[in-house]
Structure formats: structure tokens, C-alpha cells
Amino acid sequence: MSNKEESDKKVAASEAAPPAAQRMRPVVAHDNQAWWDRINEGELPIQRCKECGTLRHPPRPMCWKCQSLEWELIDSSGKGTVYSYVVVHKPPFPGYEYPLLVAIVELEEGTRIVSNLAGIEPEDVKIGMAVQVSIEDVDETLKLPLFRPAS
């Protein structure tokens, strides 16, 4: 191959479309691996202290109430209400669609989770509105629990 052909090949490769940007990846470690495994199976679990029964999210090694290190994951209904929310417009970050609806959802079991709202326009979101979890592929390698308006 001549130098010109090699140079043309490099230019063509550099002009190819860059890979699609992905969302930031969650940090998966020993204390939350089981939670993420259940998300990847299409379920929304809640961590519960085995000593005092306190529910908690995000998953962590110790109960904030009784300091027990014993916990389990229980099934959630995936039903909740919008406790609070913000509409993010800026700064735009690759891998996210804007405006981005970020909500604190109070699950019917009593704990809260921070997630994104999907399938609704920002002006239609209301505090107290009913939502339902939807485990969705947000890109080729990441599933997240998003919340959509309950029907």
C-alpha cells in the first residue's frame, strides 16, 4: 500500500461517525451488585434490614437506624408517586436527552428512589402523581429503572 493510500485510509477512518455517547455508568460494587443484578432481570428490589425491617435506598452495607449489617432484597410493587422533581436543561451532557426529568419517587412500600421520568412532558408532571417503574435499556449495555405515568 502506498503512503497516499494509507493516508487516505486514516482520513476516512477519522471522518467516520464517532460512537454514540453513553450515559454515565453506575458504580457497581459488593454492596449493590445484587440490586443491579435484579434490575438487569427486570425487577425493582428494595433493600430491607433483617434486624429492624427498615427499608433503604440506595443499597448500602449498614442500616442507618440500628447499624445492623444483615439485610435482604425484597420485591417492590414498582408503584409510587412523584415526591419532588426537577427539569434539567443545562449543561447538556452526552448520552442524555434534554429536557431531562429527574424525580424523587416515593414507592408505595415507603422508601424513595431518585430516577428519571419518561413518557411525559415536563409541563405535565405534578407532585403526587402516580407513576410505575419501567426497567428499560437506556443503551446497549445499561438497564435503568425509569418511571412512567401510571395508567
C-alpha positions, 0 to 999 in steps of 0.5 A: 500500500502506498503512503497516499493510500494509507493516508487516505485510509486514516482520513476516512477512518477519522471522518467516520461517525464517532460512537454514540455517547453513553450515559454515565455508568453506575458504580457497581460494587459488593454492596449493590451488585445484587440490586443491579443484578435484579434490575438487569432481570427486570425487577425493582428490589428494595433493600430491607434490614433483617434486624429492624425491617427498615427499608433503604435506598440506595443499597448500602452495607449498614442500616442507618437506624440500628447499624445492623449489617444483615439485610435482604432484597425484597420485591417492590410493587414498582408503584409510587408517586412523584415526591419532588422533581426537577427539569434539567436543561443545562449543561447538556451532557452526552448520552442524555436527552434534554429536557431531562426529568429527574424525580424523587419517587416515593414507592408505595412500600415507603422508601424513595428512589431518585430516577428519571421520568419518561413518557411525559412532558415536563409541563405535565408532571405534578407532585403526587402523581402516580407513576410505575417503574419501567426497567428499560435499556437506556443503551446497549449495555445499561438497564435503568429503572425509569418511571412512567405515568401510571395508567 
